[in-house]
Amino acid sequence: MADTQHIFMRFSAKTSEWAGKPVTFVLALILVIVWAVTGPFFDYSETWQLVINTGTTIITFLMVFVLQNAQTRDTRAIQAKLDELILTSHAENRFIGIENLDEDDLKHLDRLVAKAAKGGQAEKQAAADAAPKSTKTATAVRKKIDAARSQKDKRKTAPRKAPQKS
């Protein structure tokens, strides 16, 4: 089962990558044009129409699952990267896992963050107004900030290869 999942993941990643290329669009367009040009040769029969309808329906149906798999995997990877950024920054750790909240909770959290951002802009402006005006003092402040950053614990790096699921 693990091999089947791995094969499908690789297949969906490659198919998703391939489907997003301009050459794929051009090939699909050429296919539709060839189909349309052959219409008079088949007297625009029901079979002629059925060929394009069936083909596009099957491809669309299968691509939904392939692209959804690739999108879900990409979303998980992005979420893991964001969680790592939150953990290694001064951001609040309570934001980790918020993707699992329901829609109402997410909207409420969005309003709270927007409100805090507005307040944060006012605080930044006040700090900028109170910032030292002289170059020597600003340089000393920068050195203190750099020293504080260097004291921060070194963060763990992600493994070079994702661990295999058992």
C-alpha positions in Angstrom: 0.0 0.0 0.0 2.8 2.4 0.8 4.4 1.8 -2.6 1.1 2.5 -4.3 0.7 5.7 -2.4 4.3 6.7 -3.3 3.7 5.9 -6.9 0.5 7.9 -7.0 2.2 10.9 -5.2 4.9 10.9 -7.8 2.4 10.5 -10.6 0.2 13.3 -9.3 3.2 15.6 -8.8 4.5 15.0 -12.4 1.0 15.2 -13.9 0.3 18.5 -12.0 3.6 19.9 -13.2 3.0 18.8 -16.8 -0.7 20.0 -16.8 0.4 23.5 -15.8 2.8 24.0 -18.7 1.9 26.2 -21.7 2.8 23.4 -24.1 0.0 21.3 -22.6 -2.5 24.0 -23.3 -1.3 24.3 -26.9 -1.6 20.5 -27.4 -5.1 20.5 -26.0 -6.0 23.4 -28.3 -4.6 21.6 -31.3 -6.6 18.5 -30.4 -9.8 20.5 -30.2 -9.0 22.2 -33.6 -8.3 18.9 -35.2 -11.6 17.6 -33.8 -13.5 20.6 -35.1 -11.9 20.4 -38.6 -12.8 16.7 -38.9 -16.5 17.6 -38.2 -17.5 17.9 -41.9 -15.8 14.5 -42.7 -18.1 12.8 -40.2 -21.1 14.9 -41.0 -21.1 16.3 -37.5 -22.5 13.0 -36.3 -23.4 12.1 -32.8 -20.4 9.7 -32.7 -18.1 12.6 -33.7 -19.6 14.7 -30.9 -19.4 11.8 -28.4 -15.7 11.5 -29.0 -14.8 15.0 -27.7 -17.5 14.9 -25.0 -16.4 11.5 -23.6 -12.7 12.3 -23.8 -12.9 15.6 -22.1 -15.2 14.3 -19.4 -12.9 11.4 -18.5 -9.8 13.6 -18.5 -11.5 16.2 -16.3 -12.8 13.6 -13.9 -9.4 12.0 -13.4 -7.5 15.3 -13.2 -9.7 16.5 -10.3 -8.2 13.7 -8.1 -4.7 14.0 -9.4 -4.6 17.8 -8.9 -6.3 17.7 -5.5 -3.6 15.2 -4.3 -0.9 17.5 -5.5 -2.6 20.6 -4.0 -3.1 18.9 -0.6 0.5 17.9 -0.4 1.7 21.4 -1.4 -0.6 22.9 1.3 0.8 20.6 3.9 4.3 21.4 3.0 3.6 25.2 3.1 1.8 24.8 6.4 4.9 22.9 7.9 7.1 25.7 6.6 4.9 28.4 8.2 4.8 26.5 11.5 8.6 26.3 11.5 8.8 30.1 10.8 6.4 30.7 13.7 8.4 28.4 16.0 11.7 30.1 15.2 10.4 33.7 15.3 8.9 35.9 17.9 5.4 35.2 16.5 2.9 33.6 18.8 2.9 29.8 18.9 -0.9 29.7 19.3 -1.1 30.2 15.5 0.3 26.8 14.8 -2.6 24.5 13.8 -5.1 27.2 13.1 -5.8 25.5 9.7 -7.9 23.0 11.6 -10.3 25.6 13.0 -13.8 25.9 11.6 -14.8 28.8 9.4 -16.3 31.0 12.1 -13.2 30.6 14.3 -10.9 31.5 11.4 -13.0 34.7 10.7 -12.9 35.7 14.3 -9.1 35.1 14.4 -8.7 37.1 11.2 -10.6 40.1 12.8 -8.3 39.9 15.9 -5.2 39.8 13.8 -6.4 42.8 11.6 -7.2 44.7 14.8 -3.7 43.9 16.3 -2.1 44.9 13.0 -3.7 48.3 13.1 -2.6 48.7 16.7 0.9 47.5 15.7 1.2 50.1 13.0 0.5 52.8 15.5 3.1 51.3 17.9 5.7 51.2 15.1 5.0 54.8 14.2 5.4 55.8 17.9 8.6 53.8 18.1 9.9 55.4 14.9 9.1 58.9 16.3 10.9 58.1 19.5 13.9 56.5 17.7 17.3 58.1 18.1 18.0 60.7 15.6 21.8 60.6 15.6 23.8 58.2 13.6 26.0 57.1 16.5 23.0 56.3 18.7 21.3 54.4 15.8 24.5 52.4 15.2 24.7 51.5 18.9 21.0 50.4 18.8 21.7 48.2 15.7 24.7 46.6 17.4 22.5 45.8 20.4 19.8 44.3 18.2 22.4 42.2 16.3 23.9 41.0 19.6 20.5 40.0 20.8 19.8 38.1 17.6 23.1 36.2 17.8 22.3 35.1 21.3 19.1 33.5 20.1 19.1 29.7 20.1 20.1 28.3 16.7 17.1 26.8 15.1 16.8 23.2 14.0 17.0 22.6 10.3 14.6 20.5 8.4 15.8 17.0 7.4 17.4 16.8 4.0 14.9 14.0 3.0 11.4 13.6 4.4 11.2 10.6 6.8 9.5 7.6 5.3 6.2 6.6 6.8 6.1 3.1 8.2 
